[in-house]
Amino acid sequence: MYDEEVVIIGAGISGLATALALHKKGIKSVVMERSKSLRNDGSAIGIRPNGWRALDQLGVADILRPTSIPLQRERVVSLDGGKQQDISLYHCIGETRCLLRKDVIDTLYAALPPTTVKFSCELESIELDPLTTKPVLRFIDGSTITTKVVIGCDGGKSIVANFLKLKPTKMFTASTIRGLTNYPHGHPFDLEFTKFKKDGILVGRIPIDNNMVYWFCSQASISKDEEIWKNPEVIRQHTIELLSNYPQEFQEMAQNADMNSLSFTHLRYRHPWELLTGTFFRGTVTVVGDAMHVMGPFLGQGGSAALEDAVVLARNMAQLGLNHAESGSKVIVHRVGKAFDQFVRQRRTRVVRLTLQAYLIGMLATSSRLKKIIWIMLLILLFPNQNSHVDYDCGDL
């Protein structure tokens, strides 16, 4: 058993961003990652203006900007009836880019002190020491850590969230396939986020640069053994079959996909009303990112919201005197709870609105015709400006 001051669970985007934000405020942390190495595989994430504001505060925005091209507009196209018809078209508001997940992970990791992340550390459970009330972390390999602060960045199936007694996340009746396709001689697509609808299937396509394209394909959930979807070849063949009625360019996009980028995901979410009433910290334990507010991808705000969390959390911890890098003082435990309380208060309204809007859009895509009318009316009533979420500013670090 050994002690750490601040332990972050999970070295995804949320965990690395939180560690970096704390580091910039003079608060040392250690990140416990279950994988044997950095999980920088996967496809891509969209970053809208609010996400770039957070990346600017973390000091990595200018490193990431050259890795992708700015998108000019968003377009929704219907391919039903054998005809291509624009349903909606509007220019992107502010800086909008699609980044390779690998680039984001690698950049955040490189900005941290070399010994920050510890690998092969899979969390099994959390309990409080009955004498000191400090969190005790137990790992799969039998090791334990007694710490003063725990920040759960361990995703939608969070063990830290379970400790906080948050309700389990739920699944939409939809699933998504994601992938990357490289066009060695350049792709022919416009610099836009395009969504294509045909026969109840939604395909999204976003250029990352002049050669690489990120794409996704959404459909009703499939009842098959989860293990099947860990095979990239199964995912690719399923996608090709799914897009058999789409124009040839879509089938070729799936056929030529980078096999390591392919993933199949059942879409998860936390109910917006649970975010209104949920307890997101207990003593010196809290959650951020998907562990706190996993939402459907319908707004493209999951990654950006996690970056915002990191900035707001680190700012609150520093404001309450928890950054004693100069004096070498230990973290003042009794102030941590107050910092976490302020963090949750400042984030609750923001994440409730994000998850509610994403929830309504998700239900709109998967409901009967009558229910769709209800969801549309709620969207118009609650979100008259459906792009206002990109105007959010998480503030200075």
C-alpha positions in Angstrom: 0.0 0.0 0.0 1.3 3.5 -0.9 -0.1 7.0 -0.8 -0.9 9.4 -3.5 -2.4 12.9 -3.1 -4.7 13.1 -6.2 -5.5 10.0 -8.2 -7.3 10.2 -11.5 -8.9 7.0 -12.8 -8.7 6.6 -16.6 -6.2 8.0 -19.2 -8.7 8.9 -21.9 -9.3 12.4 -23.1 -11.1 13.3 -19.9 -8.4 11.9 -17.5 -5.5 13.4 -19.4 -7.1 16.8 -19.8 -7.9 16.8 -16.0 -4.4 15.9 -15.1 -3.0 18.6 -17.5 -5.3 21.3 -16.1 -4.3 20.4 -12.5 -0.6 20.3 -13.5 -1.0 23.9 -14.9 -2.5 25.0 -11.6 0.4 23.5 -9.6 -1.5 20.4 -8.4 0.3 17.1 -8.9 -1.8 14.0 -9.8 -1.3 10.5 -10.9 -3.4 8.9 -13.6 -4.2 5.2 -13.3 -4.9 3.5 -16.6 -6.1 0.0 -17.0 -4.5 -0.6 -20.4 -0.9 -1.7 -20.8 -0.2 1.4 -22.9 -1.8 4.6 -24.0 -5.3 4.1 -25.5 -4.8 6.3 -28.5 -6.6 4.1 -31.0 -10.1 4.8 -32.3 -11.4 7.2 -34.8 -12.0 10.9 -34.3 -14.0 13.6 -32.3 -15.5 16.8 -33.4 -14.4 20.0 -31.6 -16.6 23.0 -31.8 -15.8 26.6 -30.6 -16.5 25.8 -26.9 -14.1 22.9 -27.1 -11.4 25.1 -28.7 -11.8 27.6 -25.8 -11.0 24.8 -23.4 -8.1 23.5 -25.4 -6.7 27.1 -25.5 -6.8 27.2 -21.7 -5.0 23.8 -21.6 -2.3 25.2 -23.8 -2.6 22.6 -26.5 -4.9 24.2 -29.1 -2.2 25.6 -31.3 -0.5 22.1 -31.4 -3.7 20.5 -32.5 -4.9 23.1 -35.0 -2.4 22.1 -37.8 -3.5 18.5 -37.6 -6.9 19.2 -39.2 -8.7 21.6 -41.5 -11.6 23.9 -40.4 -15.0 22.9 -41.6 -17.1 25.5 -43.5 -20.6 24.2 -43.2 -23.0 21.4 -42.1 -25.4 19.8 -44.5 -28.1 17.1 -44.2 -29.0 15.2 -47.4 -31.8 12.8 -48.1 -31.0 10.0 -50.5 -34.5 8.4 -50.4 -36.3 7.7 -53.6 -33.0 7.5 -55.6 -32.6 11.3 -55.5 -30.2 13.5 -53.6 -32.0 16.4 -51.9 -30.7 18.8 -49.3 -32.8 18.9 -46.2 -30.8 21.6 -44.4 -27.6 23.6 -45.0 -25.9 26.1 -42.7 -22.5 27.5 -42.2 -20.4 26.4 -39.2 -20.5 28.8 -36.3 -17.0 29.6 -35.2 -14.1 27.2 -35.3 -15.2 23.7 -36.0 -12.7 20.8 -36.8 -12.6 17.1 -36.6 -9.5 15.7 -34.8 -8.0 12.3 -34.8 -8.5 10.8 -31.3 -4.9 9.7 -31.5 -3.7 13.3 -32.0 -5.7 14.5 -29.0 -4.6 11.8 -26.7 -0.9 12.0 -27.8 -0.9 15.8 -27.4 -2.4 15.8 -23.9 -0.1 13.0 -22.8 3.0 14.7 -24.1 2.2 17.9 -22.2 2.2 16.0 -18.9 5.2 15.3 -16.7 6.7 11.9 -17.8 5.7 9.9 -14.7 2.1 11.1 -14.5 0.4 8.1 -16.1 0.7 4.6 -14.6 -0.4 1.7 -16.9 -1.8 -1.8 -16.2 -3.8 -0.4 -13.2 -7.4 -1.6 -13.5 -9.6 -0.4 -10.7 -11.7 -3.0 -9.0 -13.4 -1.1 -6.1 -13.3 2.0 -3.9 -14.0 2.1 -0.1 -13.4 4.6 2.6 -10.9 3.8 5.4 -13.0 3.5 8.6 -10.4 5.4 10.7 -9.2 8.2 8.3 -12.2 8.3 5.9 -9.6 8.5 3.1 -10.5 6.7 -0.2 -8.8 3.3 -0.6 -8.5 2.1 -4.2 -8.3 -1.6 -4.8 -7.0 -2.8 -8.2 -7.4 -6.1 -10.1 -3.8 -7.2 -9.4 -4.5 -7.0 -5.6 -2.6 -3.8 -5.0 -4.2 -0.9 -3.0 -3.7 2.9 -2.8 -4.8 5.2 0.0 -5.3 8.6 -1.4 -6.8 12.0 -0.4 -8.6 12.8 -3.7 -10.1 10.6 -6.4 -11.4 11.9 -9.7 -13.2 9.4 -11.8 -12.6 9.7 -15.6 -13.5 6.1 -16.3 -16.3 6.5 -18.8 -19.9 5.5 -19.0 -19.4 2.3 -17.0 -17.6 4.1 -14.2 -16.6 2.3 -11.0 -16.2 5.7 -9.4 -19.8 6.6 -10.4 -20.9 3.3 -8.8 -19.2 4.3 -5.6 -21.1 7.6 -5.7 -24.3 5.5 -6.1 -25.2 7.1 -9.4 -27.8 5.2 -11.4 -26.4 3.0 -14.2 -26.3 4.6 -17.6 -29.0 3.6 -20.1 -28.9 2.7 -23.8 -30.6 4.3 -26.8 -32.2 1.9 -29.2 -29.5 2.7 -31.6 -25.9 1.8 -32.3 -23.1 3.4 -34.2 -20.2 2.2 -36.3 -17.3 4.6 -36.6 -14.2 4.5 -38.8 -11.5 6.4 -40.7 -10.7 6.1 -44.4 -7.6 7.4 -46.0 -7.6 8.6 -49.6 -3.9 8.6 -50.6 -4.4 10.9 -53.6 -6.8 13.2 -51.8 -10.6 12.9 -51.2 -13.1 14.7 -53.4 -15.4 15.9 -50.6 -16.2 19.5 -49.6 -15.0 20.8 -46.3 -18.3 20.1 -44.5 -19.9 17.8 -42.0 -22.4 16.0 -44.2 -25.2 13.7 -42.9 -26.9 11.4 -45.4 -30.2 9.7 -44.7 -31.6 6.7 -46.6 -33.9 3.9 -45.6 -33.7 4.7 -41.9 -29.9 4.7 -41.8 -27.8 7.8 -41.1 -24.3 8.1 -42.4 -22.1 11.0 -41.4 -18.9 12.1 -43.2 -16.3 14.6 -42.0 -13.0 15.4 -43.6 -10.1 15.7 -41.1 -7.6 16.9 -43.7 -7.1 16.6 -47.4 -6.7 12.8 -47.2 -8.3 11.5 -44.1 -12.1 11.2 -43.6 -13.9 10.3 -40.4 -17.3 8.6 -40.9 -20.0 7.0 -38.8 -23.1 4.9 -39.5 -26.1 4.8 -37.2 -28.7 2.2 -37.1 -31.2 0.4 -34.8 -29.4 -1.7 -32.1 -28.6 -5.3 -33.1 -29.1 -8.2 -30.7 -25.9 -10.1 -31.2 -23.1 -11.4 -29.0 -21.0 -8.4 -28.0 -17.8 -10.3 -28.6 -18.6 -10.4 -32.4 -18.3 -6.6 -32.6 -14.7 -6.7 -31.4 -13.7 -8.2 -34.7 -12.9 -5.3 -37.2 -13.6 -7.5 -40.2 -17.1 -8.3 -38.9 -17.7 -4.6 -38.5 -16.5 -3.8 -42.0 -18.5 -6.5 -43.7 -21.6 -5.5 -41.7 -21.2 -1.9 -42.8 -20.7 -2.7 -46.4 -24.0 -4.8 -46.3 -25.7 -2.0 -44.4 -24.8 0.5 -47.1 -25.6 -1.8 -50.0 -28.4 0.6 -51.2 -26.2 3.7 -50.8 -24.1 5.1 -53.7 -20.9 3.2 -54.5 -18.7 5.8 -52.9 -20.1 4.9 -49.4 -19.4 1.2 -49.8 -15.9 2.0 -51.0 -15.4 4.2 -48.0 -16.3 1.3 -45.7 -14.3 -1.2 -47.8 -11.1 0.9 -47.6 -11.4 1.9 -43.9 -8.5 1.6 -41.5 -9.2 -1.6 -39.7 -7.7 -0.4 -36.5 -10.2 2.6 -36.4 -13.4 0.5 -36.7 -15.6 0.3 -33.7 -19.2 -0.7 -32.9 -20.9 1.1 -30.0 -24.3 0.8 -28.4 -25.1 4.4 -27.6 -25.3 5.2 -23.9 -26.7 8.2 -22.0 -27.4 9.4 -18.5 -31.0 10.8 -18.0 -31.0 14.6 -17.9 -33.2 14.6 -14.8 -30.7 12.3 -13.0 -28.1 15.0 -13.7 -30.4 17.5 -12.1 -30.6 15.5 -8.8 -27.5 13.3 -8.9 -24.8 13.5 -6.2 -21.6 13.8 -8.2 -19.2 14.0 -5.3 -18.8 12.4 -1.9 -16.2 13.8 0.4 -13.1 13.9 -1.7 -14.3 11.7 -4.6 -15.9 13.0 -7.8 -16.4 12.2 -11.4 -16.0 14.2 -14.7 -16.5 13.6 -18.4 -18.5 10.6 -19.5 -18.4 9.2 -15.9 -20.6 12.1 -15.0 -22.6 13.0 -18.0 -22.3 10.4 -20.8 -24.6 11.5 -23.6 -25.5 10.5 -27.2 -23.2 11.8 -29.9 -26.0 13.8 -31.6 -24.5 17.2 -30.6 -20.9 16.2 -31.0 -20.2 17.6 -27.5 -19.0 14.7 -25.5 -15.3 15.4 -25.9 -15.7 19.2 -25.6 -17.8 18.8 -22.4 -15.0 16.7 -20.9 -12.4 19.4 -21.7 -14.6 22.0 -20.1 -14.9 19.9 -17.0 -11.2 19.7 -16.7 -10.7 23.5 -16.8 -13.6 24.2 -14.3 -12.5 21.5 -11.9 -8.8 22.6 -11.8 -9.8 26.3 -11.4 -12.0 25.5 -8.4 -9.4 23.4 -6.7 -6.8 26.1 -7.2 -9.1 28.9 -6.0 -9.5 27.1 -2.7 -5.8 26.9 -2.1 -5.2 23.4 -3.2 -2.2 24.3 -5.4 0.7 24.5 -3.1 3.4 23.7 -5.6 5.7 26.4 -4.4 5.6 25.6 -0.7 5.4 21.8 -1.2 2.4 21.7 1.1 0.1 18.6 1.0 -3.4 18.9 -0.4 -5.7 20.4 2.2 -8.4 17.7 2.4 -11.1 19.7 4.1 -11.1 22.2 1.2 -11.5 19.5 -1.5 -15.2 18.9 -0.7 -15.9 22.6 -1.1 -14.0 22.7 -4.4 -16.0 19.7 -5.7 -19.3 21.3 -4.6 -18.5 24.4 -6.5 -17.4 22.4 -9.5 -20.7 20.5 -9.6 -22.8 23.6 -9.1 -21.0 25.4 -11.9 -21.3 22.4 -14.3 -24.7 21.1 -13.5 -26.8 23.5 -15.6 -24.4 23.2 -18.5 -24.4 19.4 -18.7 -28.1 19.1 -18.0 -28.8 21.3 -21.1 -26.3 19.4 -23.2 -27.6 16.0 -22.2 -31.3 17.0 -22.5 -30.8 18.4 -26.0 -28.8 15.3 -27.1 -31.5 13.1 -25.5 -34.3 14.7 -27.3 -32.5 14.5 -30.7 -31.7 10.8 -30.0 -35.3 10.0 -29.1 -36.4 11.9 -32.2 -34.3 9.6 -34.3 -35.5 6.4 -32.7 -39.2 7.0 -31.9 -42.6 6.5 -33.6 -44.1 9.2 -35.7 -46.4 10.4 -32.9 -43.6 10.7 -30.4 -41.4 12.4 -32.9 -43.9 15.3 -32.9 -43.6 15.6 -29.1 -39.8 15.6 -29.3 -39.8 18.2 -32.0 -42.1 20.5 -30.0 -39.9 20.1 -26.9 -36.7 20.9 -28.9 -38.3 24.0 -30.4 -39.6 25.1 -27.0 -36.5 24.4 -24.9 -33.8 25.1 -27.6 -35.0 27.8 -30.0 -31.4 28.3 -31.0 -30.2 24.8 -31.4 -26.6 25.8 -31.9 -26.3 28.0 -28.8 -24.3 25.3 -27.0 -21.2 26.1 -29.0 -21.2 29.7 -27.6 -20.4 28.4 -24.1 -17.2 29.6 -22.5 -15.7 27.6 -19.6 -13.7 30.6 -18.5 -10.0 31.0 -17.7 -8.1 28.1 -16.1 
